[in-house]
Amino acid sequence: MLIVNIDTFNRARSQVVDPVTRPEGLEILRRILDIKQSHLWRSEAIAPCCGSLGGFACQLGEETDLLEKAIDLIEQDKLASAEPLLDRLGLLISRGLGQQETPELIERLTAQPDKAES
């Protein structure tokens, strides 16, 4: 079972740089793409009744586009062109929709509400 997180992505990314491990890295990126496309399809299918998924579907759409383009460039041995796409994808995966708690988010979620004076 493949768990899509920043560690899995970074492992695949480091493998595609080395010609020896590139096939394995590409395979991981293709599996990530399959998972993301499946999630995108599902989120688009139920979004009309659950409007809050619109942002999620939008991010998944961007992630799948980035992955498709990056995989194509890596297969053409254009690693320098794929790098900015992979940079953006790494940001989306790591910070995306709350997958990584930033100090600001933790502070906001754990802050005590101001007590109303009577």
NORMO-V209918 format. One record per residue. N is the residue number from 1. SS is DSSP state (@ for helix, = for strand, . for the rest). PHI is phi in whole degrees, -180 to 180 (none if undefined). D_CENTER is the distance of its C-alpha to the mean C-alpha in whole Angstrom. Layout:
((N/SS/PHI/D_CENTER) (N/SS/PHI/D_CENTER))
//
This chain:
((1/./none/17) (2/./-100/14) (3/./-101/12) (4/./-87/8) (5/./-147/7) (6/@/-65/8) (7/@/-66/11) (8/@/-63/11) (9/@/-62/8) (10/@/-64/11) (11/@/-63/14) (12/@/-63/13) (13/@/-62/13) (14/@/-69/16) (15/@/-74/18) (16/@/-72/17) (17/@/-72/19) (18/./-93/22) (19/./-57/24) (20/./-70/25) (21/./-100/22) (22/@/-56/20) (23/@/-58/20) (24/@/-67/19) (25/@/-63/16) (26/@/-63/16) (27/@/-63/16) (28/@/-64/13) (29/@/-62/11) (30/@/-66/13) (31/@/-67/13) (32/@/-60/9) (33/@/-60/10) (34/@/-58/12) (35/@/-65/11) (36/@/-63/8) (37/@/-64/11) (38/@/-64/13) (39/@/-65/11) (40/@/-63/12) (41/@/-58/15) (42/@/-66/16) (43/@/-68/15) (44/@/-70/17) (45/@/-69/20) (46/@/-104/20) (47/@/-59/19) (48/./-58/23) (49/./-96/24) (50/./-130/22) (51/@/-53/21) (52/@/-68/19) (53/@/-85/16) (54/@/-57/16) (55/@/-66/13) (56/@/-65/11) (57/@/-64/12) (58/@/-62/12) (59/@/-66/8) (60/@/-61/7) (61/@/-61/10) (62/@/-65/9) (63/@/-62/6) (64/@/-67/8) (65/@/-61/11) (66/@/-61/9) (67/@/-63/9) (68/@/-59/13) (69/@/-67/14) (70/@/-65/13) (71/@/-60/14) (72/@/-60/17) (73/@/-66/18) (74/@/-65/18) (75/@/-63/20) (76/./-88/22) (77/./63/22) (78/./-107/21) (79/@/-64/19) (80/@/-64/20) (81/@/-74/19) (82/@/-78/15) (83/@/-57/15) (84/@/-63/14) (85/@/-66/11) (86/@/-69/10) (87/@/-61/11) (88/@/-63/9) (89/@/-63/6) (90/@/-61/6) (91/@/-64/7) (92/@/-64/5) (93/@/-69/3) (94/@/-80/7) (95/@/-113/8) (96/./-13/7) (97/./-103/9) (98/./85/11) (99/./-72/9) (100/./-130/11) (101/./-78/15) (102/./-85/16) (103/@/-56/20) (104/@/-64/21) (105/@/-66/19) (106/@/-61/21) (107/@/-62/24) (108/@/-65/24) (109/@/-75/23) (110/@/-102/26) (111/./-65/28) (112/./-79/32) (113/./-66/33) (114/./-65/36) (115/./-81/39) (116/./-70/41) (117/./-81/44) (118/./-81/47))
//
